[in-house]
Each structure stands twice: as structure tokens, then as C-alpha cells.
Amino acid sequence: MLMDHHGEPATTENGMISAVLGLLLSPAPVYVERVSSADPTETRSLRDQLMMRLLEEGYPLAPSADQATRTLRVEPTPGGIRVEAEGEDTLAFEVATGPVLPLEAVHRAIEALEEVTPRPTPQGTLPSRVAVRVDAPPAAISPDALRRTLVEQLLERHRTVVPLDAEPDQVLCAEGRGEALALSRADEADGCGLASDLQAKLVGLEPVESGREPDPLALDSSLDALLSPDEPAPRRTTSSERPASTMAPSASLTDDRTLEPPRRGPAVRIGARTGVYGRMTAADAAVGTTLRVGGEPGPAGLFDVLMVPSSAPDISIFETSISGGFGWMFEVSPVVALHAQALGGVLVHRYRQRGARTGHRVDWTAELPLGASFRLPRGLRIELTLRAGRSARDREHRVDDVAVWSRTAWRIGASVGLSYGWRPR
């Protein structure tokens, strides 16, 4: 144990080191741009879900774009919702409104946020970092709705909202005291619940009905009193007073903002798969890997390796196909994509017979893989593939003039695999 010069445990120094490491390793703040109160409910709801998901993923929420390295923007379009992740460059996508909109859009927004190049880290005095903890609020109040409202109110007061485990400067505590809501401030999450009724700010809130947010006006005086007196709280603006430079269009994508071109660099994807390869005379297990570099969706170059081991009495076979080619990815929905590929290369046929006799043969090979893939979070995709092809000739091995192994030139196979893709900086 680390000791100070008096022989006491250096807990303060350890705590300071942990805090510094936590700040260095935590993600940089993200600004989620405000939306207009006139925007559709789906747009406003998606923006709220993005904020809460970012906190769950460990991202601090900045009160303004100049205090963040990246910005997320949610805008309504005639056919759905457009989401933009903006840093030094911009990556945007559009999703149609529907029952799976939040899940699709949140996953894709997090991926886009990770792919854009962050802006330089803000310099100068940064806003204080505040975390929110909600414990057992009155039964009439929705915990999720209350948490969202408190996060929004802190952002409007120019605070950076951080996860509870991100070494916050302060923790805003909300808990039920009978039929009332008690708000208090603590230096750490464990300090919540220790404030007496005199120290806590008791708030009377109307019940939340049909998912409606608690009234922010009922929280105003309590939050203002809980904020540190030495920190200025700029005048709060209502959603109808949102600055024109950040107003989202309500019917189309046309506005006065000049965006940097979306990031269109090639995507790199590497995958592994397993399956079955069949010939006219037999079927064998197979494993393989593919490297894909190009558009997602769109055209791409391919490098493919397929390995097919097999055996028969007195002989073992190991075939390896090494191919290159061209493919196209067709995105039919935000989750599902179809793939068409053409490959050509060499088939290396290696064998070992009884008596340790070994040898190998090399033929040309060609294949037409077709498949579908399904998007997962964090750049992953599940891939299902059918492969049809042929090599230069039929192959047969004989022992004591008896055919013990044979395969036709034509073959067909099926596989399932997992791939990971990213866009290099």
C-alpha cells in the first residue's frame, strides 16, 4: 500500500490519480442539438433517446457545440428522420418512421458518431460536470421522464452532464419524500439520500400522464438554489426561442447551413465463417475468411481464403482456395443488405497417403458467392452466404488401385459468419 511520510495510507493521492485517469480515458463530450417544439413527436422522442443512450454508453453531454468535439443533429424529413454526426467531417443517414425507428436510429447514430473525426478538444474554462441520480421518485412520477427532464434542465444551465461513474464534480439527487420529490446535491453518488428535509429542496410535480415530461417550471427554483453560487447560470431559453442557426427544418432538408461533405472513405471489413461445401460425390466442412475494402453500400474489392479439410481410408486431404475479386453490397434496409460477388484464384490441393507419401496440385478456381447480411451494433454484421463454383478438373485418389476419395470440379456450399467493419482515419 502507498504510504505518506507519516505512515498513513495515501488515499487522497490514489483518489486523485483515479480521477485523472478516469477523465483522460472517458469519451469527449458530445453535443446533441436541440430540436424545435414544432417538430414531429418522433423527432423529439428520438433526440431524447439519443441523449440517454449516450449517457449509458459513457459519453458526457455538452451544453453547446463549442464545448464538444462532436455534434449529433436530428431533423425531420418528408419520409422520416435524418440523423447527422458532425465533427471535422459529417456522416448522415435517413431512417423511415415506424415501430423499429428508435432502435435502428440509435444504433446507427452511435456508429456514425464513432466514425467521424472529432473536432479539437475545447480549451479554456469548461462547464462543471454534473451527474443525475434518480432513486424511488413518487409513484406518480415516471423515473425515465424525470431523468430526461433533469438532464435537459442541467444542459440549459450550461452544465456538462456525465454518467455517474465518470468522476462528476457534483451529483444531482432526486428521490421521493412521501408524495413530494426531493432534490439535493452531493459530491458523489453515495452521498445521495443523506440530505435532510431541511437541506433538500422539496418539489411538487404534477403526475406524468401518457408519457408527458414533468413540468420544468416546477423545478426551476430548486435547481437554481442547488447550483453552485460561484458558477453563472445563463438565461434559459425555451424551445421556441431556439437560435435560428440550430433550428431544424420541419418539412425538408433545405436550410442555410453549409455542411462539410459526408465522409465517403472506403470501409474495411474482415469476417470469418464456417459452413459446408458439397460436390456431386460428397460434402465437407469448411472454414474461411474474407477481407472487403470499398463502399458500404456499393462496390468493393475482395480477398478470400477458403479451407476444406477431408479424409478417407489411408489418405487425408486439405484444399485451400485463395481468391480475389469484386463484389457489390446492396442495402435494402438500415439493417439488411444483399451481397453479390465474383471470385477467381487458385485451388491448392494437398494430400498425405499411407506410407507418408505427400504431394500437392494447383488448379484455377472460380466462384459466385451470393448472400445477405444483418447489421449489429459496433460495426458487426451476421452474414449468410451461398457459394457456387468450380475448379479446373475432377480429382480422385486411389489406394491399391481402389478409388478411396473423389470430388467433382463443380461445387456448391453454404456458410454463416460474423464480420467487423470500420473506416480508417
DOGU-42696 format. One record per residue (C-alpha): residue in one letter; residue number from 1; x negated, y, z negated. Coordinates in Angstrom, 1 decimal. Layout:
// DOGU-42696
["a"; NUM; [X; Y; Z]]
...
END
This chain:
// DOGU-42696
["m"; 1; [0.0; 0.0; 0.0]]
["l"; 2; [-1.2; 3.5; 0.8]]
["m"; 3; [-2.0; 5.4; -2.5]]
["d"; 4; [-2.7; 9.1; -3.1]]
["h"; 5; [-5.6; 10.3; -5.2]]
["h"; 6; [-3.6; 9.9; -8.4]]
["g"; 7; [-3.0; 6.2; -7.6]]
["e"; 8; [0.7; 6.8; -6.8]]
["p"; 9; [2.4; 5.4; -3.6]]
["a"; 10; [2.2; 7.8; -0.8]]
["t"; 11; [5.9; 7.5; 0.1]]
["t"; 12; [6.1; 11.1; 1.3]]
["e"; 13; [3.3; 10.7; 3.8]]
["n"; 14; [4.9; 7.4; 5.1]]
["g"; 15; [8.2; 9.1; 5.5]]
["m"; 16; [6.7; 12.0; 7.4]]
["i"; 17; [4.8; 9.5; 9.7]]
["s"; 18; [8.0; 7.6; 10.3]]
["a"; 19; [9.9; 10.8; 11.1]]
["v"; 20; [7.3; 12.0; 13.6]]
["l"; 21; [7.1; 8.6; 15.3]]
["g"; 22; [10.9; 8.5; 15.5]]
["l"; 23; [11.0; 11.9; 17.2]]
["l"; 24; [8.3; 11.0; 19.6]]
["l"; 25; [9.9; 7.7; 20.7]]
["s"; 26; [13.5; 8.9; 20.8]]
["p"; 27; [15.0; 9.9; 24.2]]
["a"; 28; [15.0; 13.6; 25.1]]
["p"; 29; [18.3; 15.4; 24.6]]
["v"; 30; [21.0; 15.2; 27.3]]
["y"; 31; [23.5; 17.9; 28.1]]
["v"; 32; [27.0; 16.8; 29.1]]
["e"; 33; [28.5; 19.7; 30.9]]
["r"; 34; [31.9; 20.9; 29.7]]
["v"; 35; [35.0; 20.4; 31.8]]
["s"; 36; [38.0; 22.7; 32.3]]
["s"; 37; [41.2; 22.2; 30.3]]
["a"; 38; [42.9; 22.3; 33.7]]
["d"; 39; [41.1; 19.2; 34.9]]
["p"; 40; [42.9; 15.8; 35.1]]
["t"; 41; [43.1; 13.8; 31.9]]
["e"; 42; [40.9; 11.1; 33.4]]
["t"; 43; [38.1; 13.6; 33.9]]
["r"; 44; [38.2; 14.9; 30.4]]
["s"; 45; [38.5; 11.5; 28.9]]
["l"; 46; [35.5; 10.2; 30.9]]
["r"; 47; [33.4; 13.1; 29.7]]
["d"; 48; [34.3; 12.3; 26.1]]
["q"; 49; [33.5; 8.6; 26.5]]
["l"; 50; [30.1; 9.5; 28.1]]
["m"; 51; [29.2; 11.7; 25.1]]
["m"; 52; [30.0; 9.0; 22.6]]
["r"; 53; [28.3; 6.3; 24.7]]
["l"; 54; [25.1; 8.3; 25.0]]
["l"; 55; [25.0; 8.6; 21.2]]
["e"; 56; [25.4; 4.9; 20.9]]
["e"; 57; [22.5; 4.4; 23.3]]
["g"; 58; [20.3; 6.6; 21.2]]
["y"; 59; [20.4; 9.8; 23.3]]
["p"; 60; [20.7; 13.2; 21.5]]
["l"; 61; [23.3; 15.6; 22.9]]
["a"; 62; [22.1; 19.1; 23.6]]
["p"; 63; [24.4; 22.1; 23.2]]
["s"; 64; [23.2; 23.7; 26.5]]
["a"; 65; [21.4; 22.7; 29.7]]
["d"; 66; [18.3; 24.8; 28.8]]
["q"; 67; [17.9; 22.6; 25.6]]
["a"; 68; [18.0; 19.4; 27.6]]
["t"; 69; [15.8; 17.6; 30.1]]
["r"; 70; [18.8; 16.1; 32.0]]
["t"; 71; [22.4; 17.0; 32.6]]
["l"; 72; [25.5; 14.9; 33.2]]
["r"; 73; [28.3; 16.5; 35.1]]
["v"; 74; [31.8; 15.1; 35.6]]
["e"; 75; [34.1; 16.6; 38.3]]
["p"; 76; [37.5; 15.7; 39.7]]
["t"; 77; [37.7; 14.9; 43.5]]
["p"; 78; [40.7; 14.2; 45.6]]
["g"; 79; [40.1; 10.4; 45.5]]
["g"; 80; [38.7; 10.0; 42.0]]
["i"; 81; [35.9; 11.4; 39.9]]
["r"; 82; [32.3; 12.5; 40.9]]
["v"; 83; [29.5; 12.0; 38.3]]
["e"; 84; [26.2; 13.7; 38.7]]
["a"; 85; [23.0; 13.1; 36.8]]
["e"; 86; [20.7; 16.1; 37.2]]
["g"; 87; [17.0; 16.6; 36.3]]
["e"; 88; [14.3; 17.7; 38.6]]
["d"; 89; [16.4; 15.9; 41.2]]
["t"; 90; [20.1; 14.9; 41.4]]
["l"; 91; [21.7; 11.5; 41.7]]
["a"; 92; [25.5; 11.4; 42.2]]
["f"; 93; [28.2; 8.9; 42.8]]
["e"; 94; [32.0; 8.8; 43.0]]
["v"; 95; [34.5; 6.4; 41.5]]
["a"; 96; [38.1; 5.9; 42.2]]
["t"; 97; [40.6; 6.4; 39.3]]
["g"; 98; [42.0; 3.2; 37.9]]
["p"; 99; [42.1; 0.8; 35.0]]
["v"; 100; [38.4; 0.0; 35.2]]
["l"; 101; [37.2; 3.6; 35.8]]
["p"; 102; [35.7; 4.2; 32.3]]
["l"; 103; [33.6; 1.0; 32.2]]
["e"; 104; [32.3; 1.4; 35.7]]
["a"; 105; [31.6; 5.1; 35.5]]
["v"; 106; [29.9; 5.0; 32.1]]
["h"; 107; [27.6; 2.1; 33.1]]
["r"; 108; [26.6; 3.9; 36.4]]
["a"; 109; [26.2; 7.2; 34.7]]
["i"; 110; [23.7; 5.8; 32.2]]
["e"; 111; [21.8; 4.1; 35.1]]
["a"; 112; [21.8; 7.4; 37.1]]
["l"; 113; [20.6; 9.3; 34.0]]
["e"; 114; [17.6; 6.9; 33.7]]
["e"; 115; [16.7; 7.2; 37.4]]
["v"; 116; [16.5; 11.0; 37.8]]
["t"; 117; [13.2; 12.8; 37.0]]
["p"; 118; [13.6; 14.7; 33.7]]
["r"; 119; [13.0; 18.4; 33.6]]
["p"; 120; [10.2; 19.7; 31.4]]
["t"; 121; [10.7; 19.4; 27.7]]
["p"; 122; [12.3; 22.6; 26.3]]
["q"; 123; [9.8; 24.9; 24.5]]
["g"; 124; [10.3; 27.3; 21.6]]
["t"; 125; [12.7; 27.0; 18.7]]
["l"; 126; [15.1; 24.1; 19.1]]
["p"; 127; [18.6; 23.8; 17.5]]
["s"; 128; [18.9; 21.8; 14.3]]
["r"; 129; [19.6; 18.1; 14.7]]
["v"; 130; [22.9; 17.0; 13.1]]
["a"; 131; [24.3; 13.5; 12.9]]
["v"; 132; [28.0; 12.7; 12.3]]
["r"; 133; [29.2; 10.1; 9.9]]
["v"; 134; [33.0; 9.2; 9.6]]
["d"; 135; [34.0; 7.0; 6.7]]
["a"; 136; [37.6; 5.9; 6.0]]
["p"; 137; [39.4; 9.0; 7.0]]
["p"; 138; [43.1; 9.4; 6.0]]
["a"; 139; [45.3; 6.8; 7.7]]
["a"; 140; [47.0; 9.5; 9.8]]
["i"; 141; [43.7; 10.4; 11.5]]
["s"; 142; [42.0; 8.4; 14.2]]
["p"; 143; [38.3; 7.9; 13.4]]
["d"; 144; [37.3; 7.9; 17.0]]
["a"; 145; [39.2; 11.1; 17.8]]
["l"; 146; [37.9; 12.8; 14.6]]
["r"; 147; [34.3; 11.8; 15.5]]
["r"; 148; [34.6; 13.2; 19.1]]
["t"; 149; [36.1; 16.5; 17.7]]
["l"; 150; [33.3; 16.9; 15.2]]
["v"; 151; [30.7; 16.3; 17.8]]
["e"; 152; [32.3; 18.8; 20.1]]
["q"; 153; [32.5; 21.4; 17.4]]
["l"; 154; [28.8; 21.0; 16.5]]
["l"; 155; [27.8; 21.4; 20.1]]
["e"; 156; [29.9; 24.6; 20.3]]
["r"; 157; [28.0; 25.9; 17.3]]
["h"; 158; [24.7; 25.3; 19.1]]
["r"; 159; [23.6; 22.2; 17.2]]
["t"; 160; [22.0; 19.2; 18.8]]
["v"; 161; [24.0; 16.1; 17.8]]
["v"; 162; [21.9; 12.9; 17.3]]
["p"; 163; [22.5; 9.3; 16.2]]
["l"; 164; [22.5; 8.6; 12.5]]
["d"; 165; [19.2; 6.6; 12.8]]
["a"; 166; [17.4; 9.4; 14.7]]
["e"; 167; [16.0; 11.3; 11.7]]
["p"; 168; [18.6; 14.2; 11.7]]
["d"; 169; [17.9; 17.4; 9.9]]
["q"; 170; [21.4; 17.2; 8.4]]
["v"; 171; [24.3; 14.8; 8.3]]
["l"; 172; [27.9; 16.0; 8.6]]
["c"; 173; [30.0; 13.6; 6.5]]
["a"; 174; [33.8; 13.1; 7.0]]
["e"; 175; [35.8; 10.9; 4.6]]
["g"; 176; [39.2; 10.6; 3.3]]
["r"; 177; [40.2; 12.0; -0.1]]
["g"; 178; [43.8; 10.9; -0.6]]
["e"; 179; [45.8; 12.5; 2.2]]
["a"; 180; [43.1; 15.1; 2.9]]
["l"; 181; [39.9; 15.0; 4.9]]
["a"; 182; [36.8; 15.9; 3.1]]
["l"; 183; [33.8; 17.4; 5.0]]
["s"; 184; [30.4; 17.6; 3.3]]
["r"; 185; [26.8; 18.0; 4.3]]
["a"; 186; [23.9; 15.7; 3.4]]
["d"; 187; [20.2; 15.4; 4.1]]
["e"; 188; [20.6; 11.8; 5.2]]
["a"; 189; [23.3; 9.3; 5.9]]
["d"; 190; [23.0; 7.6; 2.5]]
["g"; 191; [23.9; 11.0; 0.9]]
["c"; 192; [27.5; 10.9; 2.4]]
["g"; 193; [30.1; 10.2; -0.2]]
["l"; 194; [28.1; 11.8; -3.1]]
["a"; 195; [29.7; 15.3; -2.8]]
["s"; 196; [32.3; 16.1; -5.5]]
["d"; 197; [35.7; 17.5; -4.6]]
["l"; 198; [34.4; 21.0; -5.5]]
["q"; 199; [31.3; 20.6; -3.2]]
["a"; 200; [33.2; 19.1; -0.3]]
["k"; 201; [35.4; 21.1; 2.0]]
["l"; 202; [38.9; 19.7; 2.0]]
["v"; 203; [40.8; 20.0; 5.3]]
["g"; 204; [44.4; 19.4; 6.0]]
["l"; 205; [44.8; 18.0; 9.5]]
["e"; 206; [48.0; 17.1; 11.4]]
["p"; 207; [48.4; 13.4; 12.2]]
["v"; 208; [46.9; 12.3; 15.5]]
["e"; 209; [49.7; 11.1; 17.8]]
["s"; 210; [49.3; 9.4; 21.2]]
["g"; 211; [45.5; 9.8; 21.1]]
["r"; 212; [45.7; 13.6; 20.7]]
["e"; 213; [42.5; 15.1; 19.2]]
["p"; 214; [42.6; 16.7; 15.7]]
["d"; 215; [43.2; 20.5; 15.9]]
["p"; 216; [39.7; 22.1; 15.9]]
["l"; 217; [41.1; 25.3; 14.3]]
["a"; 218; [41.7; 23.4; 11.1]]
["l"; 219; [38.0; 22.5; 10.9]]
["d"; 220; [36.7; 26.0; 11.7]]
["s"; 221; [36.3; 27.5; 8.2]]
["s"; 222; [35.0; 24.2; 6.7]]
["l"; 223; [32.4; 23.7; 9.4]]
["d"; 224; [31.2; 27.3; 9.3]]
["a"; 225; [30.8; 27.1; 5.5]]
["l"; 226; [28.8; 23.9; 5.8]]
["l"; 227; [26.4; 25.2; 8.4]]
["s"; 228; [23.0; 26.4; 7.1]]
["p"; 229; [23.3; 30.1; 6.4]]
["d"; 230; [19.9; 30.8; 8.0]]
["e"; 231; [21.0; 29.4; 11.4]]
["p"; 232; [23.0; 31.7; 13.7]]
["a"; 233; [26.2; 30.3; 15.0]]
["p"; 234; [27.0; 31.9; 18.3]]
["r"; 235; [30.6; 32.9; 19.1]]
["r"; 236; [32.6; 29.8; 20.0]]
["t"; 237; [34.2; 29.7; 23.4]]
["t"; 238; [37.4; 27.8; 24.2]]
["s"; 239; [37.6; 25.5; 27.1]]
["s"; 240; [39.5; 28.2; 29.1]]
["e"; 241; [36.5; 30.5; 28.6]]
["r"; 242; [34.0; 28.2; 30.1]]
["p"; 243; [31.4; 30.1; 32.2]]
["a"; 244; [32.1; 30.2; 35.9]]
["s"; 245; [28.7; 28.7; 36.7]]
["t"; 246; [29.7; 25.5; 35.0]]
["m"; 247; [33.4; 25.3; 36.0]]
["a"; 248; [34.2; 22.1; 37.8]]
["p"; 249; [36.4; 22.2; 40.9]]
["s"; 250; [39.9; 20.8; 40.4]]
["a"; 251; [40.6; 19.6; 44.0]]
["s"; 252; [37.4; 19.2; 46.0]]
["l"; 253; [33.6; 19.1; 45.8]]
["t"; 254; [33.1; 22.5; 47.4]]
["d"; 255; [31.6; 25.1; 45.0]]
["d"; 256; [29.0; 27.8; 44.8]]
["r"; 257; [26.4; 25.7; 43.0]]
["t"; 258; [23.3; 24.8; 45.0]]
["l"; 259; [22.2; 21.3; 44.2]]
["e"; 260; [18.9; 19.6; 44.9]]
["p"; 261; [19.3; 16.7; 47.4]]
["p"; 262; [20.3; 13.4; 45.8]]
["r"; 263; [17.4; 11.1; 45.1]]
["r"; 264; [17.1; 8.7; 48.1]]
["g"; 265; [13.8; 6.9; 47.5]]
["p"; 266; [13.6; 3.2; 48.1]]
["a"; 267; [14.8; 0.8; 45.4]]
["v"; 268; [12.7; -2.1; 44.4]]
["r"; 269; [14.4; -5.3; 43.3]]
["i"; 270; [12.9; -8.6; 42.2]]
["g"; 271; [15.0; -11.7; 41.5]]
["a"; 272; [14.8; -15.3; 40.5]]
["r"; 273; [17.2; -18.0; 41.5]]
["t"; 274; [17.9; -21.7; 41.2]]
["g"; 275; [20.1; -24.0; 43.3]]
["v"; 276; [20.5; -27.0; 45.6]]
["y"; 277; [19.0; -27.5; 49.1]]
["g"; 278; [20.7; -30.0; 51.3]]
["r"; 279; [19.7; -31.8; 54.5]]
["m"; 280; [21.6; -34.4; 56.6]]
["t"; 281; [20.0; -37.2; 54.6]]
["a"; 282; [19.5; -35.9; 51.0]]
["a"; 283; [19.9; -32.9; 48.7]]
["d"; 284; [17.2; -31.5; 46.4]]
["a"; 285; [17.0; -29.0; 43.6]]
["a"; 286; [15.2; -25.7; 44.5]]
["v"; 287; [13.9; -22.5; 42.8]]
["g"; 288; [12.8; -19.3; 44.4]]
["t"; 289; [12.2; -15.6; 44.1]]
["t"; 290; [12.8; -12.6; 46.3]]
["l"; 291; [11.3; -9.1; 46.5]]
["r"; 292; [13.5; -6.5; 48.1]]
["v"; 293; [12.4; -2.9; 48.9]]
["g"; 294; [14.8; -0.4; 50.6]]
["g"; 295; [18.2; 1.1; 50.3]]
["e"; 296; [20.9; 0.1; 47.7]]
["p"; 297; [23.2; 0.0; 49.6]]
["g"; 298; [21.6; -0.1; 53.1]]
["p"; 299; [18.7; -1.8; 54.9]]
["a"; 300; [15.7; -3.3; 53.2]]
["g"; 301; [12.5; -5.3; 53.8]]
["l"; 302; [12.3; -8.8; 52.1]]
["f"; 303; [9.6; -11.1; 50.9]]
["d"; 304; [10.9; -14.5; 49.9]]
["v"; 305; [9.4; -17.7; 48.3]]
["l"; 306; [11.4; -21.0; 48.1]]
["m"; 307; [10.1; -24.1; 46.4]]
["v"; 308; [11.7; -27.5; 46.8]]
["p"; 309; [10.2; -30.5; 44.9]]
["s"; 310; [11.4; -34.0; 45.6]]
["s"; 311; [10.2; -37.6; 45.2]]
["a"; 312; [10.7; -41.2; 46.4]]
["p"; 313; [9.1; -44.6; 45.6]]
["d"; 314; [5.3; -44.2; 45.8]]
["i"; 315; [5.4; -40.6; 47.0]]
["s"; 316; [6.0; -37.1; 45.7]]
["i"; 317; [6.8; -34.1; 47.9]]
["f"; 318; [6.5; -30.4; 47.3]]
["e"; 319; [7.7; -28.0; 50.0]]
["t"; 320; [7.2; -24.2; 49.8]]
["s"; 321; [8.7; -21.7; 52.2]]
["i"; 322; [7.0; -18.3; 52.4]]
["s"; 323; [9.1; -15.8; 54.5]]
["g"; 324; [9.5; -12.2; 55.3]]
["g"; 325; [12.4; -10.4; 57.0]]
["f"; 326; [15.1; -7.9; 56.9]]
["g"; 327; [18.4; -7.5; 55.0]]
["w"; 328; [21.4; -5.2; 54.6]]
["m"; 329; [23.3; -4.6; 51.4]]
["f"; 330; [27.0; -3.6; 51.8]]
["e"; 331; [28.6; -2.0; 48.7]]
["v"; 332; [32.3; -3.0; 48.8]]
["s"; 333; [33.0; -1.5; 45.3]]
["p"; 334; [31.0; 0.0; 42.4]]
["v"; 335; [30.4; -3.5; 41.1]]
["v"; 336; [30.4; -5.8; 44.1]]
["a"; 337; [28.0; -5.9; 47.0]]
["l"; 338; [27.6; -8.2; 50.0]]
["h"; 339; [24.3; -9.2; 51.5]]
["a"; 340; [23.2; -10.4; 55.0]]
["q"; 341; [19.6; -11.3; 55.6]]
["a"; 342; [17.3; -12.8; 58.3]]
["l"; 343; [14.0; -14.5; 57.3]]
["g"; 344; [11.2; -16.1; 59.1]]
["g"; 345; [7.9; -17.6; 58.0]]
["v"; 346; [6.1; -20.8; 57.3]]
["l"; 347; [7.0; -24.1; 55.5]]
["v"; 348; [4.1; -25.7; 53.7]]
["h"; 349; [4.9; -29.5; 53.3]]
["r"; 350; [2.6; -31.1; 50.7]]
["y"; 351; [2.7; -34.8; 49.7]]
["r"; 352; [0.9; -37.3; 47.5]]
["q"; 353; [1.2; -41.0; 48.3]]
["r"; 354; [0.3; -44.2; 46.4]]
["g"; 355; [-3.4; -44.5; 46.0]]
["a"; 356; [-3.9; -40.7; 45.5]]
["r"; 357; [-3.6; -40.0; 49.2]]
["t"; 358; [-2.7; -36.4; 49.7]]
["g"; 359; [-2.1; -34.1; 52.6]]
["h"; 360; [-0.1; -31.2; 53.9]]
["r"; 361; [1.6; -30.0; 57.1]]
["v"; 362; [2.6; -26.5; 58.1]]
["d"; 363; [5.7; -25.6; 60.3]]
["w"; 364; [7.6; -22.5; 61.1]]
["t"; 365; [10.9; -21.9; 59.3]]
["a"; 366; [13.8; -19.5; 59.8]]
["e"; 367; [16.8; -18.8; 57.6]]
["l"; 368; [20.0; -16.7; 57.4]]
["p"; 369; [21.0; -16.1; 53.8]]
["l"; 370; [24.4; -14.6; 53.1]]
["g"; 371; [25.7; -13.7; 49.6]]
["a"; 372; [27.3; -11.5; 47.1]]
["s"; 373; [26.0; -9.7; 44.0]]
["f"; 374; [27.7; -8.2; 41.0]]
["r"; 375; [26.4; -5.2; 39.1]]
["l"; 376; [25.4; -5.4; 35.5]]
["p"; 377; [24.1; -2.7; 33.2]]
["r"; 378; [20.4; -1.6; 33.2]]
["g"; 379; [19.7; -2.3; 36.9]]
["l"; 380; [20.6; -6.1; 36.7]]
["r"; 381; [22.7; -8.0; 39.2]]
["i"; 382; [24.0; -11.5; 39.3]]
["e"; 383; [23.5; -13.0; 42.8]]
["l"; 384; [25.3; -15.8; 44.6]]
["t"; 385; [23.8; -16.9; 47.9]]
["l"; 386; [24.3; -19.4; 50.7]]
["r"; 387; [21.2; -20.2; 52.9]]
["a"; 388; [21.3; -21.9; 56.3]]
["g"; 389; [18.1; -22.5; 58.3]]
["r"; 390; [15.8; -24.9; 60.0]]
["s"; 391; [12.1; -25.8; 60.3]]
["a"; 392; [10.1; -26.9; 63.4]]
["r"; 393; [10.8; -30.7; 63.0]]
["d"; 394; [12.3; -33.6; 61.1]]
["r"; 395; [9.9; -35.1; 58.5]]
["e"; 396; [9.5; -38.7; 57.4]]
["h"; 397; [7.2; -40.6; 55.1]]
["r"; 398; [6.6; -44.4; 55.4]]
["v"; 399; [5.0; -46.8; 52.9]]
["d"; 400; [4.1; -50.3; 54.2]]
["d"; 401; [5.9; -49.3; 57.4]]
["v"; 402; [9.2; -48.7; 55.4]]
["a"; 403; [10.7; -45.2; 55.5]]
["v"; 404; [10.9; -44.0; 51.9]]
["w"; 405; [11.5; -40.3; 52.4]]
["s"; 406; [13.0; -38.3; 55.3]]
["r"; 407; [14.5; -34.9; 55.8]]
["t"; 408; [16.1; -33.2; 58.8]]
["a"; 409; [14.9; -30.0; 60.3]]
["w"; 410; [18.3; -28.3; 59.7]]
["r"; 411; [19.2; -27.5; 56.1]]
["i"; 412; [21.7; -25.6; 54.0]]
["g"; 413; [21.7; -24.5; 50.4]]
["a"; 414; [23.4; -22.6; 47.6]]
["s"; 415; [21.9; -20.7; 44.7]]
["v"; 416; [22.7; -18.5; 41.7]]
["g"; 417; [20.2; -15.9; 40.4]]
["l"; 418; [19.5; -12.8; 38.5]]
["s"; 419; [17.7; -9.7; 39.8]]
["y"; 420; [16.4; -6.4; 38.4]]
["g"; 421; [16.1; -3.2; 40.4]]
["w"; 422; [14.6; 0.2; 39.8]]
["r"; 423; [13.4; 3.3; 41.8]]
["p"; 424; [9.7; 4.0; 41.3]]
["r"; 425; [8.7; 7.6; 40.3]]
END
